[in-house]
Amino acid sequence: MRAVVFEGTRAVSVREVPDPELERPTDVVVRVTSSAVCGTDLHMYDGRIGAEPGLVLGHEPVGVVERAGDAVTAVSVGDRVVLPTHLYCGVCGNCARRLTAACTRVRPGAFGAAYGYAGMGPYRGAQAELLRVPFADANCVPLPGEPGDAYEDAFVLLADAFVTGWHATELAGVRPGDSVAVFGAGTVGLLAAHSALLRGAAEVYVVDRVAERLAVAEGYGAVPVDFTEGDPGDLIRAHRKERGLPPGEESMDGVQRGIDAVGFQADSRRHPGHEDPRQVIHDLARLVNPTGGIGVAGVFAARDEDPARNGHGDGSLRVPWATLFDKGISVGFGRTHDRRYTALLRDMILAGRAEPQRVVTHHGTLDQASSLYGEFDHRTGGVVKAVLRP
């Protein structure tokens, strides 16, 4: 089969690789119909988190079951399915508690695994024509319709981006009536903003510098904030005051919930063109109101091959704990327990309530992966979210 393969820093190619086989009776092989390119793929593409040449990339697939092992009962050949990024067995202690991103059986000696992800197990990625899916009864989420229909782009986002955006609002504790600031208007940030509004947030601000991304945020009903125009916290406070604060809450001019959808490759505002992995948490610590909440959905890598000036190769950071403590701010972070949300969000899409597909701006074949990766990495060509059609 053909697959997108990591060749080295900022280089991918399409190679012929062996077709996947049914290795256990609980496996299926899926014919991939769409596979999205994620910001996390860029961490590997940029040579930052230890990906080895030859790694098949991709962890956001939707497709059709082509072969099924004898022990598979929940899906059949011909079924359309979406496959959550994080693999899990469905029956270990953590899976039983719905903590599927911390499954103890998919990566012996550690916990949690993912497709096409450096350091997250031996599983090949999904930017390919075919994908082996272990523990298929747990990992295949059934979908209605036919490949390529009007739901294709929405469904592929159920693999990772939409569920991670929703997870970010869970981590931050978003409730009806809240004010929310989302830092980062990549796909996860945009879908965190969409999720916050679906959950009843009264006002949502999205901070970024890329005009195409901010336009999508505005289309969802969020307030776009361009951090090149000033300190984003100051801009949000000014907007809230102009809009009118609730009576008696004039001193609470920040936001109640904040979301970091950027992670360790955040842009530095003090040194444009450079990274500062501390930037967003410092901004949020200042902006979030006392007793508020912060959700960190952006990736912070335990291994960074080329750390920024204020970063470290082991992922350690200087964080304003005293500010967070004094203000009584709750902080939640961690990988997405996908299976908590996939069926819920699928049904919201089918009901017409959720529209994650609005973030998709580009489609391409596997042969166009190299150019799409380059444009996505450099924030050029208007690429917000690219979906490959193998």
Phi and psi in degrees as a GROMACS rama.xvg file:
@    title "Ramachandran Plot"
@    xaxis  label "Phi"
@    yaxis  label "Psi"
@TYPE xy
-99.3889  143.608  ARG-2
-151.957  155.754  ALA-3
-85.981  124.275  VAL-4
-122.398  135.74  VAL-5
-72.9095  125.488  PHE-6
-105.769  -20.1972  GLU-7
155.06  179.341  GLY-8
-53.7049  122.339  THR-9
56.2374  38.4705  ARG-10
-145.08  122.925  ALA-11
-129.721  157.682  VAL-12
-143.708  170.512  SER-13
-105.347  122.277  VAL-14
-123.598  158.556  ARG-15
-83.2799  124.821  GLU-16
-128.004  160.722  VAL-17
-60.2736  141  PRO-18
-61.8475  144.663  ASP-19
-69.8952  150.851  PRO-20
-118.82  160.622  GLU-21
-74.6753  107.844  LEU-22
-89.9938  -25.0415  GLU-23
-139.379  158.587  ARG-24
-62.9731  -16.8056  PRO-25
-92.2086  3.67347  THR-26
-87.1076  157.048  ASP-27
-130.482  160.775  VAL-28
-113.349  128.27  VAL-29
-109.57  134.101  VAL-30
-81.9238  113.044  ARG-31
-76.8759  127.27  VAL-32
-102.092  -27.8123  THR-33
-148.147  143.853  SER-34
-146.946  119.389  SER-35
-85.5891  156.831  ALA-36
-97.5425  125.912  VAL-37
-107.636  156.14  CYS-38
-59.8084  -29.7146  GLY-39
-66.4065  -33.1573  THR-40
-58.1217  -32.8768  ASP-41
-69.0021  -30.5421  LEU-42
-58.9567  -38.844  HIS-43
-75.5753  -44.1059  MET-44
-55.92  -37.8059  TYR-45
-79.2183  0.116448  ASP-46
73.7269  29.0285  GLY-47
-96.8085  -29.5072  ARG-48
-121.189  26.8924  ILE-49
83.6503  23.4357  GLY-50
-66.5602  140.38  ALA-51
-97.9119  141.262  GLU-52
-53.387  138.456  PRO-53
102.614  -11.9631  GLY-54
-67.1463  125.602  LEU-55
-77.3122  123.44  VAL-56
-88.6133  167.577  LEU-57
107.626  134.835  GLY-58
-145.368  23.6227  HIS-59
-130.797  74.4416  GLU-60
-109.168  152.472  PRO-61
-132.117  147.54  VAL-62
-173.942  -159.765  GLY-63
-127.434  134.558  VAL-64
-65.4275  122.852  VAL-65
-102.859  -35.5745  GLU-66
-140.755  146.989  ARG-67
-136.917  138.911  ALA-68
-70.1468  162.408  GLY-69
-63.7052  -25.3271  ASP-70
-91.3973  -0.959676  ALA-71
-80.7611  126.699  VAL-72
-123.045  -20.7821  THR-73
-82.8331  -23.8228  ALA-74
-134.454  161.067  VAL-75
-131.27  163.072  SER-76
-54.7395  132.387  VAL-77
98.0003  -12.5588  GLY-78
-74.1019  140.384  ASP-79
-86.4792  133.347  ARG-80
-142.76  154.131  VAL-81
-111.964  147.394  VAL-82
-120.851  108.62  LEU-83
-56.8193  145.83  PRO-84
-53.3522  -47.8173  THR-85
-89.5728  119.102  HIS-86
-75.7382  151.809  LEU-87
-158.693  158.722  TYR-88
-85.2121  -28.5907  CYS-89
92.233  -10.4228  GLY-90
-130.167  -10.1774  VAL-91
-68.2734  174.572  CYS-92
-58.4709  -42.947  GLY-93
-69.5173  -41.7357  ASN-94
-62.0576  -38.7172  CYS-95
-62.4638  -25.8664  ALA-96
-94.0355  12.567  ARG-97
65.3097  27.5857  ARG-98
-104.614  61.1519  LEU-99
-68.7833  -24.5507  THR-100
-71.9015  -8.08036  ALA-101
-115.311  28.641  ALA-102
-54.1661  136.265  CYS-103
-95.1271  0.337766  THR-104
-108.539  -18.3568  ARG-105
-83.5364  -14.584  VAL-106
-142.734  83.4832  ARG-107
-51.7266  133.7  PRO-108
88.644  -5.02676  GLY-109
-144.618  -154.674  ALA-110
-148.482  145.281  PHE-111
76.6573  146.899  GLY-112
-154.367  162.384  ALA-113
-151.331  158.281  ALA-114
-74.1431  136.527  TYR-115
55.1747  43.0585  GLY-116
-134.71  119.435  TYR-117
-57.6451  130.469  ALA-118
78.8198  5.51054  GLY-119
-119.532  37.7483  MET-120
102.94  176.065  GLY-121
-91.4021  13.0544  PRO-122
-83.1129  127.092  TYR-123
-67.9568  156  ARG-124
-80.8351  175.538  GLY-125
-105.329  1.94938  ALA-126
-84.9355  70.6867  GLN-127
-157.965  170.074  ALA-128
-75.4769  -31.4482  GLU-129
-135.55  153.844  LEU-130
-143.697  128.588  LEU-131
-80.9956  131.953  ARG-132
-118.684  109.875  VAL-133
-77.9077  163.141  PRO-134
45.5084  53.9119  PHE-135
-61.8586  -35.9981  ALA-136
-59.7522  -32.9077  ASP-137
-83.7527  -37.2601  ALA-138
-93.3347  -14.1437  ASN-139
-93.2249  120.106  CYS-140
-102.997  113.537  VAL-141
-64.9104  146.234  PRO-142
-131.087  148.699  LEU-143
-84.1612  174.802  PRO-144
82.9326  -168.215  GLY-145
-123.483  150.922  GLU-146
-53.2619  137.153  PRO-147
83.2982  5.04237  GLY-148
-77.9287  -172.867  ASP-149
-65.2543  -16.6818  ALA-150
-94.3837  -4.18012  TYR-151
-55.0596  -49.2215  GLU-152
-67.6507  -36.9057  ASP-153
-66.0959  -43.0451  ALA-154
-67.6578  -36.8685  PHE-155
-64.481  -26.9124  VAL-156
-76.3213  -10.9441  LEU-157
-72.184  -17.941  LEU-158
-66.7142  -34.0105  ALA-159
-153.858  -62.7285  ASP-160
-59.8437  -45.9565  ALA-161
-70.5414  -43.9683  PHE-162
-65.8618  -34.0829  VAL-163
-70.5997  -38.7863  THR-164
-60.6886  -42.8325  GLY-165
-65.4685  -42.7515  TRP-166
-57.7836  -38.3062  HIS-167
-60.0765  -38.5314  ALA-168
-70.7904  -30.7501  THR-169
-66.0666  -45.7916  GLU-170
-60.1427  -38.2974  LEU-171
-80.9681  -14.4542  ALA-172
77.4746  33.4022  GLY-173
-63.3159  131.238  VAL-174
-130.32  162.851  ARG-175
-54.3756  137.097  PRO-176
89.1156  -7.9854  GLY-177
-71.4236  154.459  ASP-178
-97.0978  138.046  SER-179
-135.909  137.44  VAL-180
-119.605  125.694  ALA-181
-109.93  119.806  VAL-182
-96.1152  118.634  PHE-183
106.64  116.827  GLY-184
-110.713  35.9163  ALA-185
-70.2333  -173.564  GLY-186
-60.073  -43.0527  THR-187
-64.5567  -43.5437  VAL-188
-62.4321  -43.9824  GLY-189
-62.0188  -40.8294  LEU-190
-79.1864  -20.3748  LEU-191
-68.0488  -41.4591  ALA-192
-63.1165  -45.3182  ALA-193
-59.3728  -43.3671  HIS-194
-64.6258  -41.703  SER-195
-61.2259  -41.3976  ALA-196
-67.9817  -38.6176  LEU-197
-61.9102  -30.9656  LEU-198
-85.3946  1.08265  ARG-199
99.4726  13.883  GLY-200
-58.3577  140.09  ALA-201
-76.0075  -35.5653  ALA-202
-151.668  138.534  GLU-203
-131.799  129.551  VAL-204
-111.613  139.642  TYR-205
-124.367  123.918  VAL-206
-106.009  127.576  VAL-207
-166.542  -176.033  ASP-208
-125.387  -6.40492  ARG-209
-92.9353  118.995  VAL-210
-59.4024  -41.4873  ALA-211
-63.1061  -37.875  GLU-212
-68.1819  -45.5576  ARG-213
-63.4744  -30.8567  LEU-214
-65.9369  -38.6802  ALA-215
-65.03  -42.0166  VAL-216
-57.9279  -44.8653  ALA-217
-64.1826  -36.4834  GLU-218
-62.8836  -28.7376  GLY-219
-78.6761  -12.0993  TYR-220
103.376  8.30785  GLY-221
-89.6856  164.396  ALA-222
-94.4602  116.39  VAL-223
-76.4562  139.393  PRO-224
-129.455  116.225  VAL-225
-92.2788  111.81  ASP-226
-72.9542  -7.96037  PHE-227
-76.0316  -10.2488  THR-228
-94.6712  0.370247  GLU-229
149.763  177.105  GLY-230
-59.9581  120.431  ASP-231
-63.1362  -32.3678  PRO-232
-63.3849  -43.5583  GLY-233
-64.5292  -40.4277  ASP-234
-63.6577  -40.765  LEU-235
-69.3479  -42.8694  ILE-236
-60.2412  -42.5787  ARG-237
-62.9958  -41.3868  ALA-238
-65.3232  -40.7876  HIS-239
-65.6683  -40.7295  ARG-240
-64.9579  -41.6363  LYS-241
-65.1692  -37.5185  GLU-242
-68.4292  -32.682  ARG-243
108.682  114.642  GLY-244
-84.7058  152.065  LEU-245
-58.4536  145.602  PRO-246
-54.9855  133.725  PRO-247
84.0749  -3.34982  GLY-248
-118.031  26.9685  GLU-249
-60.7438  -29.206  GLU-250
-80.5512  -8.10832  SER-251
-102.628  60.1469  MET-252
-89.8079  2.55299  ASP-253
-82.8166  -155.33  GLY-254
-115.008  158.443  VAL-255
-82.7091  -28.0248  GLN-256
-133.633  138.114  ARG-257
-128.108  146.423  GLY-258
-130.912  127.565  ILE-259
-95.2078  105.941  ASP-260
-109.976  27.0912  ALA-261
-111.156  -59.7943  VAL-262
90.4644  -153.929  GLY-263
-75.3264  -11.1393  PHE-264
-102.129  35.6656  GLN-265
-66.1973  145.566  ALA-266
-72.2894  142.412  ASP-267
-85.159  130.771  SER-268
-82.2287  -29.4546  ARG-269
-73.7089  -32.6633  ARG-270
-126.914  79.9728  HIS-271
-53.6924  140.074  PRO-272
90.2184  -3.58636  GLY-273
-121.093  163.198  HIS-274
-95.5253  154.014  GLU-275
-147.203  100.021  ASP-276
-64.1901  -12.3858  PRO-277
-89.4044  -11.0706  ARG-278
-55.7689  -51.3822  GLN-279
-70.3205  -42.4759  VAL-280
-65.4661  -34.385  ILE-281
-67.6715  -42.8633  HIS-282
-62.3651  -43.8923  ASP-283
-68.6529  -37.055  LEU-284
-60.1519  -35.2983  ALA-285
-76.6564  -36.3321  ARG-286
-84.1212  -36.6455  LEU-287
-72.0359  135.885  VAL-288
-66.1726  156.871  ASN-289
-52.8537  137.866  PRO-290
72.2821  10.5375  THR-291
-81.7699  -166.796  GLY-292
-139.729  148.358  GLY-293
-124.474  134.774  ILE-294
-115.436  125.413  GLY-295
-105.807  104.074  VAL-296
-105.328  -18.1554  ALA-297
-66.2196  147.048  GLY-298
-73.8599  133.589  VAL-299
-119.321  114.023  PHE-300
-83.8847  139.586  ALA-301
-75.281  -13.952  ALA-302
-138.749  116.714  ARG-303
-120.94  113.982  ASP-304
-73.1123  -17.5385  GLU-305
-145.522  69.4482  ASP-306
-65.74  148.309  PRO-307
-71.6423  173.744  ALA-308
-53.4269  -40.8641  ARG-309
-102.407  15.3414  ASN-310
-109.286  178.719  GLY-311
-140.073  149.169  HIS-312
-60.8672  -25.5407  GLY-313
-94.4146  7.96564  ASP-314
84.0765  -0.348058  GLY-315
-73.0644  147.153  SER-316
-140.221  155.921  LEU-317
-89.5885  116.533  ARG-318
-117.717  142.519  VAL-319
-76.298  67.8446  PRO-320
-61.5758  -37.0974  TRP-321
-61.813  -41.462  ALA-322
-63.5325  -45.4118  THR-323
-63.3489  -40.3941  LEU-324
-65.8571  -49.5929  PHE-325
-59.8643  -36.4087  ASP-326
-86.2239  -6.11778  LYS-327
65.3367  36.019  GLY-328
-86.0385  130.461  ILE-329
-85.6239  138.274  SER-330
-123.922  125.268  VAL-331
-120.83  140.53  GLY-332
-155.799  167.894  PHE-333
133.345  168.932  GLY-334
-67.7628  159.058  ARG-335
-78.9219  128.368  THR-336
-84.6165  78.4789  HIS-337
-48.9051  -46.0655  ASP-338
-69.7695  -10.837  ARG-339
-64.5755  -28.608  ARG-340
-117.441  -18.6529  TYR-341
-61.0018  -47.6627  THR-342
-66.6481  -41.1167  ALA-343
-57.6913  -49.6872  LEU-344
-72.9796  -33.2801  LEU-345
-57.1771  -45.5561  ARG-346
-70.0627  -30.2096  ASP-347
-69.0403  -35.2534  MET-348
-63.7642  -47.5429  ILE-349
-64.8308  -29.4021  LEU-350
-80.9987  -6.35914  ALA-351
82.9888  7.52306  GLY-352
-82.4857  -36.9333  ARG-353
-109.541  140.572  ALA-354
-133.229  63.181  GLU-355
-63.4067  -25.5093  PRO-356
-62.9709  -12.8072  GLN-357
-66.6211  -15.0452  ARG-358
-82.3611  -15.4213  VAL-359
-77.1494  122.372  VAL-360
-114.626  -22.1663  THR-361
-138.782  145.358  HIS-362
-126.377  151.158  HIS-363
-161.541  167.806  GLY-364
-85.632  173.529  THR-365
-58.06  -36.153  LEU-366
-65.6939  -19.4146  ASP-367
-94.2622  3.41711  GLN-368
-59.6211  -43.2809  ALA-369
-59.9014  -45.8305  SER-370
-69.2064  -37.699  SER-371
-67.5508  -38.9646  LEU-372
-59.2111  -45.5134  TYR-373
-62.3415  -45.2791  GLY-374
-66.0755  -41.5131  GLU-375
-62.6508  -43.0113  PHE-376
-65.3352  -37.4694  ASP-377
-94.0814  3.94343  HIS-378
56.5673  42.5042  ARG-379
-118.758  169.713  THR-380
69.6249  9.85149  GLY-381
71.0454  17.0779  GLY-382
-75.2425  115.215  VAL-383
-101.771  -49.8549  VAL-384
-144.904  127.199  LYS-385
-110.701  138.792  ALA-386
-122.848  125.537  VAL-387
-90.4192  142.295  LEU-388
-116.936  91.85  ARG-389
